[in-house]
């Protein structure tokens, strides 16, 4: 059974406070998850982005590859999506029957329970016995397009909710292993067995622990309703087309990570704020008040110090404790992380003890980096050499503990005698990449800048043009704090002189992230004036 859509939040050994900060722009939505004010996850969703994990498509079989026992499916992406025989699910014959019946305009099928199940397909079977070129097929995105590859698909459909995952065409009820109480497991299993409709299996998530029957029954009915809406959509759908879209990334992330220790969810867009508020009210009504709309003039990520954390956390070199640092390299095949002690040294401490301390601290930072960058596939970590087996075991245990909160499926191997550790981490979407190296906005990468003594004349010339030629009524100048101090110093400051000269309002704002001679102009509507 595919586990791609079972994103279960692992229990926290230490209670941490969490905050979700969401930056909505016309081109994308950026979601930052903070734990105890430290950035641990960063997710981007392009506006109008398609092919997200969980989306269900009506596709068309484009090409069958008997040698791979797989097929390429046209789902509307520029590259054909990949479906392996083992990802088709044992109930594929019943799914295929459902597609034909639901697509027929004469069919009056309204419920899955009215369809007679077909025998399960052979686990050792061939895809050529099941699919034909040109055939329509219902598929779900299991892995988003990465690099030059198209989406990875599955035909074992699932609809994820907060407390459970609905598995159509199945009769099985599974309970999350993270629920430790045997009594609670039995209660939930009996409860779900009594309320689930026929032909629907259910995976009960950790969040369902101690939930009442009314709440679970209401969610189950919504999930069934979502799936059965497919029958109406298939009647008028032509392949390739989206049949059921996953909820927006912000709500989906909230569904998977929300826990009672959430302090705040802050959004800078009213519409998205309302959507999240409604969703949170449906899963935790008492927490609706933690959703807040940000109305500050400063960019939301800058206001909460996230921009600075992004710049410090991404890039090839990452410092973490007392001069120690990581070097992170990415290749097509795997990721390599090298742990360095830097100039860290303690008087009276031997090399083995020093190496252990640095490696333990590195394990915590590496676990954070894996979540933050969403690094998937094979990760090889070169820890500082330790000669005592007990110390290597301590680092291994610390890494397991640090990654216990990682929702993504992963596997950690013990350190080798060369202090190398291997981690495999499920890869379902492209790795998060932020380019921290900036091209100098002043020299444009040439290595030469205009004389700084001419900066004031350059600014005044452009201020003159904005007021006289563009007829703006107000001007906001964003500059480096040192330049801002120079422009606003004293009563007869340059800013005040320009205001009197043009009889217009001028505001000078400090932006620490700008370079020394960089500046930007904005009008009264906060629209940037580009030269």
N, C-alpha and C positions, 0 to 999 in steps of 0.2 A: 504493500500500500504506500502510495506516495506520501512523503512527510513534508513536502515543500510548503504546504499552506498551513501547517500546524506550528504556529509561532507562539510557543508557550513561554511566558515570562518566568524565569527561574527564580526561586525564593532567594531573597537577599539575606546574607548572614548578618549584615549590619544595616540598620534602618538609615536610609539616606533620603534627603529631601530632593524632590525633582521639580524642575521648571521647564516648560516648553515655550520657546520664543519663536514666533513665525513671522518671517519677512516676506510679504507679498508684493511683487513687482509685476508690471505688465508682461514681462517675458518668462518669469518663473516664480515658484514658491520655494523658499529655503527654510527648512525646519531645523532648529538647534535644540538638542536635549541637554540640559544641564543637570548634573548630580552634585549636590553640595557646591553649587556655583561653578563647577568645572565642566567644560564642554566634553561630552562623551559620544555624541552622535550628531552627524550633520547630513541632512538629506535634501536633495534638490529635485524638484519636479518642474519640467518645462511646461509652459502653458500649452494646452492642446496636445500634450504628450500621449502617445498610444502605446499599446503592448506592455502594460504593467502586469506584474505577477498577479494572477487571480482573474484576469479578463477572460471571458468565454467568447469564442469566435465560431462562426460557421465558416469552415474553410473548405478548400477543394484540393483533392490529391493531385499534385503536380507531377511527381515522379517517384517511382518505387525503386528502392535500391536493395535487391535481394542479398547482395554480398554483405551489407550492413544490417540486414533484417530491419530496415527502417524506411521511412518515406519522407519526402519533402512536401510540405503543405503550403498552399497559397492562402495567407490570411490578410493580405493587403499590404504587407511590409515589403520594402525594396528587395530584401533577400528572403528566399523561401524559408519557412520555419521547419524545424526538425522534429520528427516523431518516431521514437523507437518502439519496436513491438512490445518490449517489456513495460512501456509507459502507457499502453492502451487500456490496461485494467482487465480483470477477469470477466467483468460484465459487459464487455464491448459489444457482443452480439445483441444484448438487450438495448443498449444505447443506440445501436444502428437501427434497430426496429422502431425505437421511439422517434428517431429523426424522420424516418420515412412516413410514419403515421402522422406526426405533428406537421410535417411539411405539406401533406395532402390537404387540399382545400375541402375535400368531401368529409375528411375525418372530423369527428366531434369530440376527440379525446380532450379531457380537461384535467385528468389526474393520473399520476404515475402508477397508482395502485391498481388501475384498471388494465394495465398492460401485463400480459403473461410473460414471465421471465424466460429467457433463453438459457441453454446450458453455458457454463463458463467456457471461455476459449482456452485452448491448450497452452500451458506455460512454455512448452518446447516447440510451439507451432511456428509457421512461416508467415510473414506479413503478406506474401503474395496470395495466400489462401483467404485473407480477410479483406484486403483493400484492392481497389482497381483504380487506375488512372482516370481522373475526371469525377470521381465519386465525391459527394458532399459528406463532410464529417464534422462533428461537434468536438472542439478541442479547447483546452484551457492553457494559458501561458504559465509555464513552470519556471522559466528563466528568461529574463529580459534580453534583448539584443545586446551583445557585448563585442566590442572591437569589430571584426569583419563578419561575425556570425549573426545569423538571424535568430529569432526567438526559439527556445526549446519548449516543446509542447507535451501535454499529457491528455489522454482521453478519460482518465479516472477523475471525473469532475467533483468539485467540492465547493461549498458556499460557506465562507468563514464568518462567524459571529463573535461576539464578545465572550460568551460562555461555552460555545460549542461550535463544531464544524460539521455541517450537514453533508453526507455522502450519498447522493442519489444512486439507485440500483443496488444498494447493499442492505443487508439486514443486521449488520454487526454493530454492537455498542461497545465502545472502548473508553476507558477512563484514564486521564492523565496520570502518569507515574509520579508526578510531583505532588499529588495528593497522598499524603503518608498514611492517614487514618483508614484502616481496613473497613471500619464501620461506615465512614463517610463514602467510601468507594461503593460499598454494597447499596447504600441508600440511593446514591445517584444513579447507579445502574438500574435498580428496580424502578426508580422514578421515570427515567428516560424510556425504559422498555414499555412502561404503561401509557406514555403520552405520544410516542413517535408513531407516525403513519406507516403503513406497510410500504415496502420497497425503498425505505430511507434508513440508512445507517447514520450513526452519530458518534463523533469523537468529542468527549466531554473535556473541556479545557480546565486548567488550574483555577481560573477565575470563577468557575461554577461552585467552588467549595463553599458549603454552608448556605447556598442560595435556596430560596423557597420555590415550590413547584409552580406557583403562578407566574413568577418572573421567567423561569426556564421555559414554560409552556408558551408564553407570549413570544419569546425570541424564536423558538422552534417554528411556530406558525409563520412568523415573518420570513424565516429562511426558506421554508417550504413554498410560501407565496412567491418569493423571489425566483426560485427555480421553476415553478410551474408557469411563471410569466413567459418562459421560453416557448411554450407551446403556441401562444398567440404570435410571438415574434417570428417563429420559424415559418408560419404560413405566408408571410409577405417578404421574407428575407431571401436575398440572393447572395451566393458565396462569391467573394469573401466579404463578410460583414461582422461587426461587433454585435453580439447578442446580449451579453450581460457584462457591464463594466464594473471593475472594482471601485469602491468608494474613493474619494480623493485621498491623496497621500497623507495629509494631515490627520484626517479622521481615522484612516487605516492604521497609522502609527499609534494614535491614541488608543484605538481598540486593542492593540497588541501590548502596549507598554503601561497602560494606566494602572496605577495602584493608589491606595488611600493616602500615601505620603506625598502626593502631588501638591505643591504649594500654589503654583500659578500657571496659567496658560495665557500668554500675552501675544496679541495679533495686531498688526498695523493696518488691517483692512476690515471694514465693517461687515461686508458680506460673508467673508470667511469666518469672522468672529461669530456671527449668527449661526452659521452651519455647525461650527464646533460646539457652540453653546447648546444647540438642539440635540446634537449627538450625545454630549456629556449628560444632558438631562435624562436621556433615555437609558443610560447605563449607571449613572450615579447622581440622582437628582439633588442630593444634599451638597454636591460639589459644584453645582452650576455657577456659583458666585466666584469661583477661582478664574473663570474666563474673563479677560479684560481687554478692552480696546486701547491700544497705544496711540496717543495723540500728540506726542512730543515733536518738536521741530527737528531734533537731531535724528539721524538714521537709527532705527531700532537696534541693530546689531552693535552699533558704536555706543549707544546709550547703556547697554547692558554688558559692555566689555567683551562681546563675543568676537568682534572683528580682530581685536588684539590677540585673543586666544587662537583664532584661526591662523593668523600669521605666524604665531609661535609654534603651533602644533603640526603644520604641514611643511613640506619641504624635505630635502634630503637629510638634513641634520636636525635632531630634536634633543634639546637639553632637558634633563629631568631632575637631577639632585646633586648639589654640591660639586658642580663642574662635570659630572658624568653626562654622557650623551649617547644617543642612538644614531646610527647611519642606516637609512632605509633605502634600499634599491629595489626597483620593480623591473621584472623581465616578462616576456610573453609566457614563459613556462612556470615561474614561481617568484615569490618575493623573498628577499634576503635582508635580515636585520642584524647589524653588528653592534655589540654592546662595548662601549669604551668608558674607562674610568676617568679619562681626561687628566686634569691636574689635581684630582681629588687625592688627598693623602692625610693620614692621621698619625701623629707621633705615637710610637709605642704599639702600633697595631701591625700584625704580620700580614703578609701578602694574601694568605688564604682567607683570613677574616675580612680583609678589605674587599676581596673579590666577592665573597658571599654577600656582604652588605650591598654592594653595587648591583649584583645580579638580582637580589630580592626586590630592590627598588625598581630595577629595569623590568621585571616581570609585571609589576603593576602598570607601568607606563606602556608596555607593549600590548597588554590586554586592552587598554584604553585606545591605543592607536589602531588596533584591528577593528574595533567598533566604529571609531571615528572615520577612518578611511574606507570602511567596509571592504577590507582586503579579503579576497577569497582564493580558493585553490590551495596550493602548497606554500607554506611559510617556513623558512629555515632560519633559526636564530643561533647566532654564534655568541654564546655567553663567554665571559672572562674565565679562563682556565681555573678549575678547582680540582684538587687531587684527592679530596676526602669524599668517599661515596655518600656519606650522611649529608654533606653539604649539597651535593647534586640532587639528592632526594628532596631536601628542603626547598630548593628552587622549583623543582617539578610540582610539589604540593602547593607552593605559593601561586604558580601559574594557573593551576586548576581552580584554586580558590578565586583568583582575580577574574577568571573567565566564566565563573559560575553565573554571572548576571548577563552573559552574552546570549541573546535569544537565538542567534544563528547556530545551526547544527555544526559541531566541531569535534575534532578528536586530537588529543595531545599525547605525544610519545615522550617517555622519559629521556633525560639527557644521556648522550653517549659519553664514552670516556674522553672524547675530545671536547666535551661541553657543548655539543650541538643538539638543538631540540627541533623536532619536526612537528608542525601543526597543520592539519587539514581543516579548512573552514568552507562551508557551503557557499557557493557563488551563484546568486540568483539575479544580480543586477550589476552594472558596471561599477568599478571601484571609484570612490569619491576622490577627485583630484583638484587641488587648489594650487595654482602657480604662485608661489610666494616671492619669487624673484621678479622684480619690477623693472621695466625699461624706464630710465630716468625721463620724466615728462619735460624736463627743462632742456636736456641735451639731445633727446630722442635717440639715445644709444650711441651718439657720436663720441662721447667722452669730453666734449667741450661745451661750455655754457656761455651765454651772453654775459657781459660784465654786470655784476650784482648792483653796481652803483647806478645803473640805468633802470633798475626795476621800478622805482617810484615814477619815473617819467613814462615808462611803458604802461603802468597802471592808470595814471592820470589821462593819458591819451585815449585809452579804451573807455574810461569813465565818461570822458567828453563825448565820444562817439555814441555811447549807449543813451545818454540823456538828450543829445542834440539831434542825432540821426534816427535813433530807434524810438524816441519819445517815451521812454520808460519813466514811471513816476517814483519807483523805489528800486534800490539796488542793494543786493546782498553780496558781499565779497568774502569768499572763503579762502583763508590762507593759513600758512604754518603759524603756530603761536608766537614765535619770535617776530615774524613780520607783522602779525596782528598787534603786538605790543608797540612796535615802532610806528604803526599807522594811527594808533589811538592814544599815544602818550601825550598827556597835558591837555589844557583847555584848547589851546590853539593847535591841536593835532591836525595831521594831514586830512584825516577823515572829516573833521569839523570844517576845515577850510574848503574842502570839495563840496560839502553840503551847502555852505553859504554861497559859494561860487555859482552852483547850478540851481540853488533853491529847491533841492530835492533831498529826500531822506536816504541816507547811506548807512548800512549796517555791516560791521566787520565781524566775522565769526572765525573762531579758532578751530582748526581741524588738525589734530596731532598726526594723523596718518598721511598728510600731504608732505611732499619734500619741501626743502627750504624756500626755493624760488617758484614753487608751483602755486597757481591761483585759479579760482573759478568764479564766474559771475552768475547770479540768479536774479530774476525779476520778482515782482511782488506776488506772482502766482507760484513761486518756487520752481519755475521752469529755467533750465540752464540756458545761458546766452552763449552760443558757440561762435567763435571767430574763425 
